[in-house]
Amino acid sequence: MDRLPGTGGPGQAEKRMTAHHVIVGEIGLLFHSHLCKSGIMQTVSGHQLARALGEWHRHDSSRPAYVRLAASVRMLILDGRISLETRLPGERELASALGVSRTTVTGAYDLLRSNGYAHSRQGSGTRTALPASRHDDSAGAYWAPFGPDGSQVLDFAHAAPEAPSNTLREVYGAVADRLPGHLAGSGYNLFGIPELRAAVAERFTSRGLATTPEQVLITSGAQHAFSLVLSLLIHAGDRVLIDHPTYPNAIDAIRRRDARPVPVALTDDGWDVDAFAASVRQTSPGLAYLVPDFNNPTGHLADDDVRGRLAAPLLRSRTMTVIDETLTDLRLDDAPMPAPFASHLTSGLAITIGSTSKTIWGGLRAGWIRADASIIRRLAAVRASFDISSPVLDQLIAVELLNRIDDELVARRRELRHRRDTLVDALTQTFPGWHVRVPGGGLVLWCDIGDAVSSRLAAAAERYGVRLAAGPRFGIDGAFERRLRLPYTLPADVLQHAVPLIAQAHTAVTDQAPRPPDSFGDLVA
């Protein structure tokens, strides 16, 4: 397995670019978007597709050119670099851009259509698609703690560490004496208790983003926070710009509002700022949702330059932007953190959400929203129809934890670093054909498993006692079947035990006959 290192990650192995990495490219696609009755119709020009295809013609020259071209386009579709229902360039246009005969492009398009990766309608050109079986949600409902036979499973579907039990016991004892001061009232507070609002504001201020308690709303976690923002700002049919891939529960929340997620593909190196700016300009989103700090699942960290360049089109279009900072404190290397993304936007456009779930414990339901005070008041009014307060005891605990979190994070980061390295080493030995970028922070590895079998692997792994989150869970339109997210939040010995079980499931899946059969042969899996 090639380790593709992140900034300051361990084992800085030399990066070897395979045919796959050339195909999916270091660049994203710039789409032209048009409104149609079904939503957003995307098109890609011949020049843009040629850029993304890279040196497709050099791959396995023993195969006909049209097969190599079709296989390369198929890879882009499976990796989410081209969304479904994207109109491909005309045959003559693509042939000119690639410097090949029109017959080669015609043959490639025919091969894509015959295998379910494209379809054509009179007057609408050739559009991307996926075979019917690719739409199956084979991973199932991964929230259940038990497998299909009732046995307990190793949970690799959730990326959250166990609680620091000793610290929490101390904190519970410390806040017990402070609880009586809150018992005389009703216990309801739409905005959160003053102590926690002040503690959150102080933490933002210490990071260089001046914040007052009036700019903070306490929630029951970051997902609760995002749902509140959507309820205030988004209506059915609105478009929400997202990283692609991104946090799956955010996608679910957008869809529950009957809104339309607009994906902007992340490249192997992170954000394609040109593609992002084009998407903002062409789709006029009602909201943007970004995870610039150790993006879940890729682990990418946007530096200050990228943040400024991403913020520029958002400022020009006056697009409200939700910045998810749930992983901000989990830097695992020695590089300094960039300034908060909100510092690149005006206060009226930036809404930052965070929580204690990833840094401390998911069982502690304490989160927050940081925004302009007027937005906070509007969010509190919306919240009244959902719930009217977060638990007072959890808020008091969060106050105490935020006061000592920097000391706590030293041990947490050290342990996560050890677990990350343990999982990478185990994968290196067991899966030499996989490619993993070692992130500089966060909680997960985003693995390129080579074969488009992620959903089938997740389903098979249940039988071996491991619950996985398949790649398509982190995208839309069935993308990322060749990707698997593996968290390193379990103890090191558990990670070492789980990898051989995943290998057994992988062998069971890849030893089966291809499903469905296609005409691409061994050029791509």
Buried (B, 14 or more C-beta within 10 A) or exposed (E): BBBBBBBBBBEEBEEEEEBBBBBBBBBBBBBBBEEEEEEBBBBBBBBBBBBBBBEBBEBEEEBEBBBBBBBBBBBBBBBBBBBBBBBBBBBEBBBBBBEBEBEBBBBBBBBBBEBBBBEBEEEEBBBBBBEEEBEEEBBBEBEEEEBEEEEEBBBBBBBBBEBBEEBBEEBEEBBEEEEEEBEEEEEEBBBBBEBBBBBBBBBBEEBEBEBBBBBBBBBBBBBBBBBBBBBBBBEEEBBBBBBBBBBBBBBEBBEEBEBBBBBBBBBBEBBBBEBBBBBBEBBBBBBBBBBBBBBBBBBBBBBBEBBBBBBBBBBEBEBBBBBBBBBBBBBBBEBEBBBBBBBBBEBEBBBBBBBBBBBBBBEBBBBBBBBBBEBBBBBBEBBEEEEEBBBBBBBBBBBBBBBEBEEBBEEBBEBBBBBBBBBBBBBBEBBEEBBBBBBBBBBBBBBBBBBBBBBBBBBBBBBBBBBBBBBBBBBBBBBBBBBBBBBBBBBBEBBBBBBEBBBBBBEBBBEEEEEEEBEBEEBBB
